[in-house]
């Protein structure tokens, strides 16, 4: 009973920690803001799946005792480059409401790029993530709570954006373009941060 309570506590703590990160401005939020009036379910699910793949790999690596990721800068630079490319495509494709843009057709790839291209994601996991899991080595429970926060926040945001796009109509094009610019700026900022580190 005590062990079950401990698992629930870790899931809850991980969820609360995760929601603060998920709700902060970043490339994942910018990607969802560019969703427009399209159905949020498939896109957000793919985006979270793409984000969840490297997160699961990171939790598994920590569980196996890995503390240093080889070629981390190269991986982050590639992810940042993909993020910039998708942001540019979103900006120029914003006027075609009927078209499904490239990043919407491949939300899993976008989720992976948003994650791996973000140096703060690496810093968070290799500092706080490692420290938390060293103190509370319930890896599955931590992952469930952490990814649950992403599902809750991005799912809610996707629904709000989709409904907002229907209300704003053609004016939503500017919101989509701004979110594309935000993705590009995040990508460029990440590149500069990585190169100057």
Secondary structure as the mmCIF struct_conf table of DSSP 4:
data_model
#
loop_
_struct_conf.conf_type_id
_struct_conf.id
_struct_conf.beg_label_comp_id
_struct_conf.beg_label_asym_id
_struct_conf.beg_label_seq_id
_struct_conf.end_label_comp_id
_struct_conf.end_label_asym_id
_struct_conf.end_label_seq_id
HELX_RH_AL_P HELX_RH_AL_P1 UNK A 2 UNK A 22
TURN_TY1_P TURN_TY1_P1 UNK A 23 UNK A 23
BEND BEND1 UNK A 24 UNK A 26
HELX_RH_AL_P HELX_RH_AL_P2 UNK A 27 UNK A 33
TURN_TY1_P TURN_TY1_P2 UNK A 34 UNK A 34
TURN_TY1_P TURN_TY1_P3 UNK A 36 UNK A 37
BEND BEND2 UNK A 38 UNK A 38
HELX_RH_AL_P HELX_RH_AL_P3 UNK A 40 UNK A 63
TURN_TY1_P TURN_TY1_P4 UNK A 64 UNK A 65
TURN_TY1_P TURN_TY1_P5 UNK A 70 UNK A 71
HELX_RH_AL_P HELX_RH_AL_P4 UNK A 72 UNK A 92
TURN_TY1_P TURN_TY1_P6 UNK A 93 UNK A 95
TURN_TY1_P TURN_TY1_P7 UNK A 97 UNK A 98
BEND BEND3 UNK A 99 UNK A 99
HELX_RH_AL_P HELX_RH_AL_P5 UNK A 102 UNK A 105
TURN_TY1_P TURN_TY1_P8 UNK A 106 UNK A 106
HELX_RH_AL_P HELX_RH_AL_P6 UNK A 107 UNK A 116
TURN_TY1_P TURN_TY1_P9 UNK A 117 UNK A 117
HELX_RH_AL_P HELX_RH_AL_P7 UNK A 119 UNK A 124
HELX_RH_PI_P HELX_RH_PI_P1 UNK A 125 UNK A 129
HELX_RH_AL_P HELX_RH_AL_P8 UNK A 130 UNK A 135
BEND BEND4 UNK A 136 UNK A 136
HELX_RH_AL_P HELX_RH_AL_P9 UNK A 139 UNK A 168
HELX_RH_3T_P HELX_RH_3T_P1 UNK A 169 UNK A 171
HELX_RH_AL_P HELX_RH_AL_P10 UNK A 172 UNK A 196
#
